[in-house]
Amino acid sequence: MDKHNNQPDSDGMTLEKAILTLKKKMNPRTAYYTTALARILGISIPATRRYLKTMDNLGLLDAKRDGRYKVYALPEKDTNEDMEIS
């Protein structure tokens, strides 16, 4: 993934396309494991992890620990702790 010119990585995904896909398909009240987001994006888990890290660093997703795993959710303006995990 080239962060500077938004060129597709080996999975054919760009950061912009990943962001748009997740915003369209994620339920804002649900936190997702990496594997679920990889299925939504249709790309490998390692590629998904790279995109998720970038999106978290940019503030486009919220990452939280669920035991030894991370879950990701769309950021909410009004924080609500009653979130489902998928």
Contacts in CASP RR format, 6 or more apart in sequence:
PFRMAT RR
TARGET T0000
AUTHOR 0000-0000-0000
METHOD contacts of the structure
MODEL  1
MDKHNNQPDSDGMTLEKAILTLKKKMNPRTAYYTTALARILGISIPATRR
YLKTMDNLGLLDAKRDGRYKVYALPEKDTNEDMEIS
1 7 0 8 1.000
1 9 0 8 1.000
1 13 0 8 1.000
1 14 0 8 1.000
1 15 0 8 1.000
1 47 0 8 1.000
1 50 0 8 1.000
1 51 0 8 1.000
1 54 0 8 1.000
2 9 0 8 1.000
3 15 0 8 1.000
3 54 0 8 1.000
6 14 0 8 1.000
6 15 0 8 1.000
6 16 0 8 1.000
7 14 0 8 1.000
8 14 0 8 1.000
9 47 0 8 1.000
9 50 0 8 1.000
10 47 0 8 1.000
11 42 0 8 1.000
11 43 0 8 1.000
11 44 0 8 1.000
11 47 0 8 1.000
12 43 0 8 1.000
13 41 0 8 1.000
13 42 0 8 1.000
13 43 0 8 1.000
13 47 0 8 1.000
13 51 0 8 1.000
15 51 0 8 1.000
15 54 0 8 1.000
15 55 0 8 1.000
18 41 0 8 1.000
18 43 0 8 1.000
18 51 0 8 1.000
18 55 0 8 1.000
19 55 0 8 1.000
19 60 0 8 1.000
21 40 0 8 1.000
21 41 0 8 1.000
22 37 0 8 1.000
22 40 0 8 1.000
22 41 0 8 1.000
22 55 0 8 1.000
22 61 0 8 1.000
22 74 0 8 1.000
23 74 0 8 1.000
25 40 0 8 1.000
26 32 0 8 1.000
26 37 0 8 1.000
26 40 0 8 1.000
26 73 0 8 1.000
26 74 0 8 1.000
27 84 0 8 1.000
27 86 0 8 1.000
28 73 0 8 1.000
28 74 0 8 1.000
28 76 0 8 1.000
29 80 0 8 1.000
29 82 0 8 1.000
29 83 0 8 1.000
29 84 0 8 1.000
30 73 0 8 1.000
30 83 0 8 1.000
30 84 0 8 1.000
30 85 0 8 1.000
30 86 0 8 1.000
31 64 0 8 1.000
31 66 0 8 1.000
31 71 0 8 1.000
31 72 0 8 1.000
31 73 0 8 1.000
31 83 0 8 1.000
31 84 0 8 1.000
31 85 0 8 1.000
31 86 0 8 1.000
32 40 0 8 1.000
32 71 0 8 1.000
32 72 0 8 1.000
32 73 0 8 1.000
32 85 0 8 1.000
32 86 0 8 1.000
33 66 0 8 1.000
33 69 0 8 1.000
33 70 0 8 1.000
33 71 0 8 1.000
33 85 0 8 1.000
33 86 0 8 1.000
34 45 0 8 1.000
34 48 0 8 1.000
34 49 0 8 1.000
34 52 0 8 1.000
34 69 0 8 1.000
34 70 0 8 1.000
34 72 0 8 1.000
35 45 0 8 1.000
36 86 0 8 1.000
37 48 0 8 1.000
37 52 0 8 1.000
37 72 0 8 1.000
38 44 0 8 1.000
38 45 0 8 1.000
38 47 0 8 1.000
38 48 0 8 1.000
41 48 0 8 1.000
41 51 0 8 1.000
43 51 0 8 1.000
52 61 0 8 1.000
52 63 0 8 1.000
52 70 0 8 1.000
52 72 0 8 1.000
55 61 0 8 1.000
55 72 0 8 1.000
56 62 0 8 1.000
56 63 0 8 1.000
56 72 0 8 1.000
59 75 0 8 1.000
60 75 0 8 1.000
61 72 0 8 1.000
61 73 0 8 1.000
61 74 0 8 1.000
61 75 0 8 1.000
62 72 0 8 1.000
62 73 0 8 1.000
62 74 0 8 1.000
62 75 0 8 1.000
62 76 0 8 1.000
63 70 0 8 1.000
63 71 0 8 1.000
63 72 0 8 1.000
64 70 0 8 1.000
64 71 0 8 1.000
64 72 0 8 1.000
64 73 0 8 1.000
65 71 0 8 1.000
66 85 0 8 1.000
71 85 0 8 1.000
73 83 0 8 1.000
END
